[in-house]
Amino acid sequence: MDVNNEIQEKTERLMRLVHAEDLAGVLINSQPNFSWLTAGGTNGVDQSREAGVGTLLVMRDGRRFVLANRIEVSRLLQEEIADQGYEPVVFGWEEEKANPALVTQLANSLISEELRLGSDLPMGEARIIESGIARARYKLTGPETDRFKALGSDAGEAIGQMARALSPGLTEREVARRAVDALASIGAGAVVTLVAADDRLKQFRHPVPTDRRWEKVLMIVVCARRRGLIASLTRIVSAGAIPEELSNRTQATARVNAMLFAATRPGVSGRELYKVAARAYEAEGFSGEERLHHQGGASGYRTRDWVAHPGQTEQVQLQQAFAWNPSITGSKVEETCIAFPDGIEIITATPGWPSIPVEVDGREYLLPGVLSI
């Protein structure tokens, strides 16, 4: 499947959604959805916002438009959606600033039916159908799977190389900068970068980097984005001998992760996966750890499309990506995988990194251990 076929398949998924919702078309403006529909393009300029600078319109009959102001339209057409069949609808940036409903009004002017538009973000009178759009993108296409595997492989190797070159005395912020640089070297951006030195690893599940200097133990967490897809991974390093408690807790966490990997099968719900994690923690002697941090869940064009929790009814889809991140106070294990008919495939493994082999139902999973440097 080439890129044009990939885009056509996604367009058809949206057309089916539009017909099911009895809509005239759907407006795509969020940065994750724009990247998904364009096979890796971006409408992002201001990364502090969910919304992008151009809006795609897919009609129920398959016609496609891009609505953008004069600042953005030429770049979008030349660099992000070239040869993808989008007809431009151009307007002045002054008009857009003066009239927040302008894009929706222009889109409505293209409609002949007495039907409403749908959208992924609040846009005038359009009906928000983001949950349906999200489900349309869960199953990765063949080319997406290849791009995701390449990203995971590159990110795992880049962060591994970066981690091996670290030395005690660095601040968490300096480690974070090096992680960001390592991802930049593979053409990826870091949408999440967390670093915990020593006691902060035991204190905080989401350790935003500080000026704390690393002495003995260090955890590095990244969510790497390239062409819209996001791969998540966590690595822990120890200066010298690995503390016994850290080793034991990491091995226990790896066994929890392996149980989640084994349970990530099409049709299994997020509620059931949460129960798998809870039972695994209890079996390891760490009952209740699932209540101290979420366990991860479905991923792709967001760090998590949905998270496993007691009320989660979303189910695993074939060729859907997942990033599980179980943690036991003082340690964490995280890899990204894709669900296939014969089980999951880990895509973020780091070559040469210490691994923890765990066998579940006759299959062995290799989870990242602690690296001594």
Secondary structure, DSSP 8 states (H G I E B T S, - for coil): --HHHHHHHHHHHHHHHHHHTT-SEEEEEEHHHHHHHTTS----S-TT-SEEEEEEEEETTS-EEEEEETTTHHHIIIIISTTS--EEEEE-HHHHHH-TTHHHHHHHTT--SS--EEESS--TT-EE-HHHHHHHHHS--HHHHHHHHHHHHHHHHHHHHHHHT--TT-BHHHHHHHHHHHHHTTT-EEEEEEEEETHHHHH-SS----S-B-SSEEEEEEEEEETTEEEEEEEEEESSS--HHHHHHHHHHHHHHHHHHHH--TT-BHHHHHHHHHHHHHHTT-TTGGGTS--EEEESSSS-SEE--TT---B--TT-EEEE--EETTEE-BEEEEEETTEEEE----TT--EEEEEETTEEEEEE-EEE-
